[in-house]
């Protein structure tokens, strides 16, 4: 990345990280309240989930659903990515 910030090249307090079978990287960008995905070889990320309240942890299940814990909402959410 290019240091702390909120552009698609930057993260602010990245917490959780996952790599899927295709080599895409998923990051819980906690202070920016979003989940960002980088495709293999990409120079910047894509926001795939926003409007979260400090996401911290990521996990995939066998069906490819993404689970995200939110620190300030005190919950776990499931998303079909």
C-alpha positions in Angstrom: 0.0 0.0 0.0 0.9 3.7 0.1 0.5 4.3 3.8 -2.5 5.2 5.9 -5.4 6.8 4.1 -8.8 6.1 2.4 -8.0 5.9 -1.3 -8.2 2.6 -3.1 -4.4 2.2 -2.7 -4.5 2.8 1.0 -5.8 1.2 4.2 -6.4 2.6 7.7 -5.8 0.1 10.4 -6.1 -3.1 8.3 -7.1 -5.9 10.6 -8.4 -9.1 9.0 -6.9 -10.6 5.8 -7.9 -13.6 3.6 -6.7 -15.0 0.3 -9.2 -16.9 -1.8 -8.5 -19.8 -4.2 -8.1 -17.4 -7.1 -5.4 -15.4 -5.3 -7.6 -12.4 -4.5 -6.7 -10.7 -1.3 -9.5 -9.5 1.1 -8.8 -6.9 3.8 -10.9 -5.7 6.7 -10.1 -2.0 6.5 -11.2 -1.2 10.0 -11.1 2.6 10.4 -12.3 3.1 6.8 -15.3 0.8 7.6 -15.0 -1.3 4.5 -13.8 -4.6 3.0 -11.4 -4.2 0.1 -10.4 -6.8 -2.4 -7.3 -6.8 -4.5 -7.4 -9.1 -7.6 -4.1 -10.7 -8.6 -1.7 -8.1 -10.1 -4.0 -5.2 -9.3 -2.5 -1.8 -8.3 -5.4 -0.8 -6.3 -8.3 -2.4 -4.4 -12.0 -2.6 -5.0 -14.5 -1.8 -2.2 -16.7 -4.9 -2.1 -18.5 -4.0 1.2 -18.9 -0.6 2.8 -21.0 1.1 5.5 -19.7 -1.3 8.1 -18.8 -0.3 11.7 -15.2 -1.2 12.2 -14.9 -4.6 10.5 -12.2 -6.7 12.1 -12.3 -10.4 11.1 -13.0 -12.2 7.8 -13.8 -15.8 7.0 -15.2 -17.8 4.1 -17.4 -20.9 4.4 -17.4 -23.8 2.0 -20.0 -22.2 -0.2 -18.0 -19.0 -0.7 -20.0 -16.8 1.7 -17.9 -14.1 3.4 -18.4 -13.6 7.1 -17.4 -10.3 8.7 -17.3 -9.4 12.3 -18.1 -5.7 13.2 -16.6 -4.4 16.4 -19.0 -1.5 16.9 -22.2 -3.2 15.8 -21.4 -6.3 17.9 -22.4 -8.7 15.2 -21.2 -11.1 12.5 -22.7 -10.7 9.1 -22.8 -13.1 6.1 -22.4 -11.8 2.5 -22.6 -13.7 -0.8 -19.6 -12.5 -2.7 
